[in-house]
């Protein structure tokens, strides 16, 4: 099979499921991942004969995309803050909104501070902070080693030091104090499931996405209660939030004694970030 023949098969198999413009991007993701052939190489040599041993993997990629698997899981990696990250279905795919949350922390240029990332997933927040804040000590928590092993692998990939620990926000066991706490906790209510794209709903970990409708601020309450005892004086907390609960999160922070509460819109002009001091 040549590259051109695979291209034709790829488009024929997936044109009814994926937008044409997106499909073209996905094709180049797949051949670069499987064959180390980029867009320019393809254009220069579309009749390149694919090694027969590579064909099953290429066909499997088509089959996975047919099942609505996100392209990031198909190739097992993505980019975040200009760095590469390995992924699997144990962790969420990092989003551009979360890049903006990290950038908001970086703007304050913290030095020699202890920073905690709660619910680290792929490690994208913690690793990015460690990469750009060389003098800071970064700790990252999540529920189990299946998740944290992905984050550890990404820390090695990006040559940074992060202390990864198993911690459940429902029952934290630590006496450490931090200057900054940052978190992108589950904040989509089960009632919003009907609006979630099929590829997300079928493949991304629900425990990292959803909260019960009856208590949508569950994780924010837990993190704030922890922060009251574990943030140093004048410590800062950063949250990514569901825009529907901006006022509720703000009220929660205010009622628990936080001050200088700031909101930040994302690139879609949605209120998706909150910052506050204690």
N, C-alpha and C positions, 0 to 999 in steps of 0.2 A: 504494500500500500504506500502511495506517495503522500506527501503533505497535502497536496491539492485534493486528492481523493478523500483523505480524512476530513479536510475542511468541508467538502460537499456532504459527506455523511453526517458530520456534526450539525450542520445547518438543517439538513433534511430531517434529522431525528428530533431536533429541538425547536424548530421555528414556530411550532404551535404552542409552545409553553413559555418561551422567553422572548422578550422584546428584541428586535433585530439588532439595534445598536448595542444593547447589552450583550447579546449573543456573540458579536464580534470580539468584544473585550474578553469574554469568557474563553473563547477559542484560543486567544493568544496566551491567557493565563495557563491553560492546559498544556499547550505545546512547550511553553517555556519551562513549566514545572517538570514535565515528563521527558522532554527531549533536549532541554537547554537551548531551544531555538527561539529567538525573539522575533518581533514583528519585521524588522529589517531583513534578517536572514531568510524569513519566509518569503518576503517579496522578491528577494534576489534568487531564491532557489525553490520555487513551489513544487518542483518535480523531484525533490529530494526523497530518496527511498528510505522509509522508516524501517529500522531494525525490527525484525519479526518478534523479538522478545518484548518489545515495547508496546505492541499492538493491544494485548489484553488490558493493560492499564489504561490506554486511551479509550478503549471501548467501555471499560468500567466507569470512566469519568462521565461519559454520555449517559450511562444508565443511572448514575447517582444524580445527575442534573435532572433527569426525567422524573425522579422521585422528589423533586423540589429541594434537594440538599443545597444549602448555600455554597457558592463557589469557594469560599474560604475554607470550608470543611473538606470539600473535594480535593483541594490541593494541600490542605493541612497547614496553611499559613496565611498571614495577612501582614499589613503594615500599620504602624501606629506611631505617631510623632517621628516619622522618618526612619523607624527601625523595624526590623523583621521580627515576627512572632509566630511560633508554632501554635497550632490550635488542634483541639479535638472536641467531640461533643460533650465533654465534661465542663467546658467553659464557654461563656458568651463570646461572640464575635465583638471585638472592640469597635466602638462607634465614634464618628467625628465629634459628637457632642462631648464625649469624655476627653478627647484631645483638648477641647476648649477648657474643661475643668482643670486639667493638668496645667495648661498654659496660664490660667488664673493664679495658680499657686506660684508658678515660676516668676510671674510679674513682681511679686513681693520680695524676690531674691533672698529667701531665708538662708542663713549661714549657721553652721554648727548647731543645728536643731535636730531633735528627734521627731520623726514623722511616722505616723501609723496609717496604713491603708487597710480598711476593714472590708472584707469580701473581695479579695484581690483577683480571683479568677485566673485569667491568663498571666496576671502580673503586670499588665500594661501600665497601670498608674504608678505602682511602686518602682518598676524598672525605669520608667521615663524620669521619675523624680531623682532616682539614684544616678542616672546618666547625666542629668543637667545640674544637679546640686551635689557637687563632689564632696563638700564638707559636712553634709547632713547624714545622719544615721537613719536608714529606712527599714521599717518593720512592716510585714504584710501578713494578714491573717485570712484563713478560709477554713471550710468545714472538715476537709479530709485530705489525705495524701494523693488521691486520684487527681484532685484539682491542683494541689500545691506542686505536684511533680511536673505539671505543665509549666507552671510559673518558674520553678527552679531551672528547668531546661531553657526557658527564655532568658533568665538572668545570665546563665552561662553563655548563651548565644550572643547576648549584647554586652558581655564583659562588665557586669556590675555586681556589687555586693548588696544583697538584700537578705534580711533575716526573716525567713518564712516560718510561720508557726500555725499549728492547728488550734483554732479557737472558734467557739460557737457564741455568737453575740448574745444568745439566750442565757449563757452561763459562763461568762468570762472569768478566767482565773489568772490574774496578773496584778502585780503591785507597781509595774512600771508607770512612769509619768512621761507625757509627750507634750511637745510644743505645738504640734499640728496633728489633727485627725482628719482624714479624708475618706469619703465613702460614696460609692455608687450602688446603693442597696436595691433589692427588688422593690419596684414601685408601681407596676402595672396591675390594676385590679382585675380579678377574674371576670368581672363584667365587661372589661375592655377586650377580652379575647376575640370577640367577633370582628374587631377592627385590625387584628394583627395579621401580617402577611403569612401565607401558608408555609413558606420555607422556614420562617422563624418558629412558628407554632409546632411544626413537625420535628424539628431537629435541634433547636437550642434548648438548654436546660431550664425547665419551668421553675425550678427552685430558685434560680437566679433572676427570674423575670417577674413572677407573680406574687401578689399578696391578696388576702381575703378582703372582699368588699367591706365587711363589717369593721375592719381595722386596717385601713390603708397606710397608716403611719406607724405600723407596728415596729419596723426596723429603725425608724428615726427615733422613736421613743426609747428603744433599747440603747441605741448609740449615744443619744444625748444624756441618758442617765449614767452611762459609763463615763462619758466625757466630763461630767460634773466632778467626778472624783479623780480622773486620770489626766486631764489637761492641766498643764502648769498655769500659773498666774499669767493672765493676758494671752493665754493660748487661743488657738484659732481652729475652727471646724469648717470644713467644706463639704457640701452635699451636691450630688446630682439629684434632681427631683422630677416628679411628674408635674407638669405645668398646672394641672387642675388643682394641686394641693399647695400652691405657693403660699397662700394666706394661712393655711393650716400649719405648715411647717414653720413659717415666720412666727405665728402666735405661740407655737410650742416652744420655740427657742426663747422668745421674749418672756414667757411665763416661767422658764427655768433659769432665768437670770443672765442670759446672753445679751450682749449689746453690740452696737455698730453693725447691725444686721444689713447685709447688702444682697441684692439680687443681680443676676446677670442673664442676659438673653443669649441664646445660641445663634448659629448662623441662619436659622430659619425664623428668627425674631420671636422665639418661644422662651418663656421664663423657665429655665432648666437648671439654674445653679443658685446656690445660697451659700453665703459666707457669714460667720459670726464669731465674736470673741467672748471669752469668759474671764 
